Amino acid sequence: MSELFITSDQHFGHWNICQLAGRPFSSVEEMNSELIRLWNETVKPDDRVIHLGDFTLGGKKQFNSFRSQLNGEITWILGNHDAGASPGWIEFAITDHWKKRIGLIHDPYYIKHYDPYQVCDFYIHGHTHNREVSMHEMEKPMYCACVEKTKYKPVRIEEFIGRYKQFLKGGAH
Protein backbone atom coordinates (compact mmCIF):
# COMPACT_ATOMS: atom_id res chain seq x y z
CA MET A 1 0.00 0.00 0.00
CA SER A 2 1.40 3.36 -0.97
CA GLU A 3 1.77 6.25 1.43
CA LEU A 4 1.33 10.00 0.93
CA PHE A 5 4.20 12.38 1.71
CA ILE A 6 4.48 16.17 1.67
CA THR A 7 7.65 18.20 1.06
CA SER A 8 8.80 21.58 -0.17
CA ASP A 9 11.70 23.81 -1.09
CA GLN A 10 14.57 21.48 -1.92
CA HIS A 11 16.07 24.17 -4.17
CA PHE A 12 18.20 21.58 -5.97
CA GLY A 13 21.28 23.18 -7.52
CA HIS A 14 20.89 26.46 -5.59
CA TRP A 15 24.00 27.03 -3.48
CA ASN A 16 22.87 30.36 -2.00
CA ILE A 17 19.95 28.68 -0.23
CA CYS A 18 22.48 27.08 2.14
CA GLN A 19 23.52 30.48 3.41
CA LEU A 20 20.05 32.03 3.23
CA ALA A 21 18.33 29.21 5.12
CA GLY A 22 21.25 28.03 7.25
CA ARG A 23 21.52 24.60 5.66
CA PRO A 24 24.33 22.42 7.07
CA PHE A 25 26.02 21.51 3.78
CA SER A 26 29.55 22.37 2.66
CA SER A 27 28.76 22.42 -1.08
CA VAL A 28 25.82 22.37 -3.47
CA GLU A 29 26.84 18.86 -4.55
CA GLU A 30 26.68 17.65 -0.94
CA MET A 31 23.26 19.29 -0.50
CA ASN A 32 21.88 17.75 -3.71
CA SER A 33 23.25 14.31 -2.86
CA GLU A 34 21.95 14.36 0.71
CA LEU A 35 18.48 15.59 -0.31
CA ILE A 36 18.23 12.79 -2.89
CA ARG A 37 19.46 10.17 -0.40
CA LEU A 38 17.02 11.25 2.32
CA TRP A 39 14.12 11.42 -0.16
CA ASN A 40 14.77 7.90 -1.46
CA GLU A 41 15.27 6.46 2.04
CA THR A 42 11.87 7.86 2.97
CA VAL A 43 9.77 7.51 -0.19
CA LYS A 44 9.32 4.14 -1.89
CA PRO A 45 8.81 3.92 -5.68
CA ASP A 46 5.04 3.35 -5.36
CA ASP A 47 4.46 6.12 -2.78
CA ARG A 48 2.88 9.46 -3.61
CA VAL A 49 4.44 12.84 -2.89
CA ILE A 50 2.88 16.29 -3.03
CA HIS A 51 5.67 18.76 -3.64
CA LEU A 52 4.79 22.29 -2.49
CA GLY A 53 7.14 24.19 -4.79
CA ASP A 54 10.70 25.42 -5.29
CA PHE A 55 12.11 22.09 -6.45
CA THR A 56 14.98 23.63 -8.42
CA LEU A 57 15.93 27.02 -9.83
CA GLY A 58 17.23 25.50 -13.05
CA GLY A 59 15.31 24.97 -16.25
CA LYS A 60 13.66 21.81 -17.54
CA LYS A 61 16.95 19.97 -18.08
CA GLN A 62 17.99 20.44 -14.43
CA PHE A 63 14.46 19.68 -13.24
CA ASN A 64 14.36 16.43 -15.24
CA SER A 65 17.82 15.42 -14.02
CA PHE A 66 16.87 15.71 -10.35
CA ARG A 67 13.34 14.35 -10.80
CA SER A 68 14.66 11.20 -12.48
CA GLN A 69 16.67 10.36 -9.34
CA LEU A 70 13.73 10.44 -6.93
CA ASN A 71 11.22 7.78 -5.89
CA GLY A 72 7.48 8.23 -5.97
CA GLU A 73 4.68 9.64 -8.05
CA ILE A 74 4.79 13.41 -7.57
CA THR A 75 2.04 16.02 -7.72
CA TRP A 76 3.55 19.46 -8.29
CA ILE A 77 2.40 22.69 -6.72
CA LEU A 78 4.03 25.71 -8.29
CA GLY A 79 6.59 27.66 -6.26
CA ASN A 80 7.99 31.08 -7.01
CA HIS A 81 11.34 29.61 -8.14
CA ASP A 82 10.09 26.77 -10.35
CA ALA A 83 11.65 27.72 -13.67
CA GLY A 84 11.39 24.11 -14.86
CA ALA A 85 7.62 23.96 -14.35
CA SER A 86 5.58 22.13 -16.95
CA PRO A 87 1.91 22.37 -17.83
CA GLY A 88 -0.14 20.57 -15.22
CA TRP A 89 1.49 22.19 -12.19
CA ILE A 90 -1.13 23.69 -9.91
CA GLU A 91 -1.09 26.65 -7.51
CA PHE A 92 -3.37 25.34 -4.77
CA ALA A 93 -4.91 21.98 -3.93
CA ILE A 94 -7.26 20.54 -1.37
CA THR A 95 -6.97 16.92 -0.32
CA ASP A 96 -9.25 14.97 1.97
CA HIS A 97 -7.26 12.61 4.15
CA TRP A 98 -8.33 10.85 7.35
CA LYS A 99 -11.56 12.87 7.36
CA LYS A 100 -9.63 16.14 7.31
CA ARG A 101 -9.74 18.70 4.51
CA ILE A 102 -6.18 19.92 3.97
CA GLY A 103 -5.16 22.94 1.88
CA LEU A 104 -1.81 22.68 0.09
CA ILE A 105 0.04 25.74 -1.21
CA HIS A 106 3.56 27.03 -1.74
CA ASP A 107 3.31 30.55 -0.34
CA PRO A 108 1.11 30.78 2.79
CA TYR A 109 0.49 34.48 2.19
CA TYR A 110 -1.81 33.51 -0.71
CA ILE A 111 -4.06 31.11 1.20
CA LYS A 112 -6.86 33.66 1.54
CA HIS A 113 -6.70 34.27 -2.22
CA TYR A 114 -7.23 30.60 -3.08
CA ASP A 115 -9.45 29.66 -0.13
CA PRO A 116 -11.23 32.88 0.90
CA TYR A 117 -13.83 31.05 2.97
CA GLN A 118 -11.22 28.87 4.70
CA VAL A 119 -13.03 25.61 3.93
CA CYS A 120 -9.98 23.57 4.95
CA ASP A 121 -9.38 22.23 8.44
CA PHE A 122 -5.73 23.27 8.17
CA TYR A 123 -3.04 24.16 5.63
CA ILE A 124 0.39 22.84 4.72
CA HIS A 125 2.72 25.23 2.94
CA GLY A 126 6.27 25.81 1.78
CA HIS A 127 8.17 29.00 0.96
CA THR A 128 9.12 30.23 4.44
CA HIS A 129 12.08 27.86 5.09
CA ASN A 130 13.07 28.51 8.74
CA ARG A 131 10.73 31.45 9.32
CA GLU A 132 7.55 30.98 11.28
CA VAL A 133 4.49 32.53 9.69
CA SER A 134 2.23 34.77 11.70
CA MET A 135 -1.04 35.34 9.90
CA HIS A 136 -3.43 36.66 12.51
CA GLU A 137 -6.30 36.91 10.04
CA MET A 138 -6.21 33.13 9.52
CA GLU A 139 -8.63 31.14 11.60
CA LYS A 140 -7.02 27.81 10.75
CA PRO A 141 -3.61 26.36 11.63
CA MET A 142 -0.78 26.28 9.10
CA TYR A 143 2.17 23.90 9.01
CA CYS A 144 5.42 24.33 7.10
CA ALA A 145 6.71 21.44 4.96
CA CYS A 146 10.00 23.12 3.97
CA VAL A 147 12.93 20.73 4.21
CA GLU A 148 14.53 22.85 6.92
CA LYS A 149 11.52 22.04 9.12
CA THR A 150 11.34 18.32 8.19
CA LYS A 151 14.94 17.13 8.64
CA TYR A 152 15.50 17.56 4.87
CA LYS A 153 13.14 14.78 3.81
CA PRO A 154 9.49 14.32 2.84
CA VAL A 155 7.06 13.76 5.72
CA ARG A 156 4.02 11.47 5.87
CA ILE A 157 0.80 13.45 5.79
CA GLU A 158 -0.20 11.70 9.02
CA GLU A 159 2.46 13.71 10.87
CA PHE A 160 0.69 16.94 9.93
CA ILE A 161 -2.67 15.44 10.85
CA GLY A 162 -1.22 14.47 14.24
CA ARG A 163 -0.03 18.03 14.80
CA TYR A 164 -3.50 19.28 13.91
CA LYS A 165 -5.12 16.86 16.38
CA GLN A 166 -2.74 18.14 19.08
CA PHE A 167 -3.82 21.67 18.19
CA LEU A 168 -7.48 20.70 18.65
CA LYS A 169 -6.67 19.31 22.09
CA GLY A 170 -5.13 22.65 23.02
CA GLY A 171 -1.54 21.65 22.34
CA ALA A 172 1.11 23.32 20.23
CA HIS A 173 0.10 24.97 16.99
N, C-alpha and C positions, 0 to 999 in steps of 0.2 A: 504494500500500500504506500502510495506516495505521500509526502508531507509538503506543507506549504511554508516557505520561508520569506522573510522580508529583509531587504538590505538597501543601502543607499551610499552614494558619494565615494566610490572607490577612487575616482580620479586617476585611473591607470595612465601612466606615462607623464604625469604632472608633478615634477620635482618640487615646485614651489609650495604645493599643498603640505608637504612635510613641515616646512617652517611655519606656514600660516595656521595649521591646525595642530602643531606640536606632535607630529607622528614620530615614532621612535626608530626610524630607518636611516641608515647611513648613505643610501643612494636610491635613485629611482628604480634601478634594477632590483635591489633588495625589496623595496616596497611592492613592486609588481609581483615578484616571485612569492613573497609571503602572502599577499592577498589572494593569489591563485591557489596556493597550498591550503590556506585556511578555508576558502570557499569549497574546494573539492573534498576536504576532510569532513565538511559539514553537510554538503548537499550531494545526494546520490544522483546518478544519471536520470532516474525516473521521477525525481522530486520536482516540485514547481517553485519558482522564485518570482516574487514581484520586486522589481528593481525600481526604486523611487528617484532615479535620476543621477546625473553627473557620473556616468560610467567611465568616460574618457574624454579628454579635450581634443584628441586627434580626430581625423576624418574617418571615412568609412573603412579604409584599409586598416588603420589602427584598431578601430572598433571590432572589425571582423577577426583580427589577429587575437585579441584578448578574449572575445566571445567564444572562439573556437576551443579555447583551453579550459572552459568552465563547464561543470556538470549542470544538469537541470534544464527544464523548459522555462523560459523567462518571459514574463510580461513586462513591458517597458513603459515606465511613466517618464515623461520628458522633464529633464532638468535644464537649468539655464546654461550649462556648459556642454550639452550633448550635440557636438558638431557632427557626429556620425549617425545622427538619428535618421531612421527610415520611415516611410509611410507606415501607419499602423501604431505608432507610439501615441499614447494618450496623455492628457494633462491631469486628469483626476479620475479616480475609480472608487466604487463602493463595492465591498465584498461582504457577504453574509457568512459568518463563520461561528460555529458554536452558539447560535442564536444571538449573535451580536452583529450589528451593522457597523462596519469599519470603513472610514474614509481614508483614502490613500492619495498622497500628493507629495510633490517635491518640496515646494516652498510653502511653509505653513502660513505665511502672510496672505496667501490667496485662498485660504479655505472658505472664507465668507463669500468670495466671488463665485466659487463652484458649488457651495452648499449653503446658500443664504439662510435657509430655514433650519440648519443644523439637524438634519434628519439622522445623522450617524450617532451611535453611542459614544464613539471616540475616534480619534484620528491618529494615523501614523504618518510621519513626514521625514524628509531629508533636509538638505540645504544648510542647516545651522552648525554642523560639525560638533564642536565642543560647547557651543553657546546654548544656554537654556533660553527658551522662548517664553516671554511673558505677554500673553494676549488677554488682557482683562475683559475684553468684550466677548470672549468665547465662553460659552456655558459648558462646553464639553472638554474632557481631558485630551491632551496631545502627547504623543510619545515619539521620540527621535530614533530613527533607524540608521543614522550615519554610522559608518564603521568605527569612528572614534568612540562611540557610545556602546558598541556591540562587540568589543574585543576583536575588531577587524574581520568579522565573519558574518554571514547571514544568520538570522535568528528565526526560530520557529514562531509562527504567528501566535501560538498558545502562550508564549512568554508575555506578549503584549496583552493578551486577554487576561492573564493572571495579574498583571499590573493593574488593569482596569478593575478587576474584581476586588483587589486590595483597596483601590480608590473608593469603591462603593461601600466598603466596610469602614471607611474613615481613615485608611492608611495613607501611605505616601502617594502623591500624584505622580 
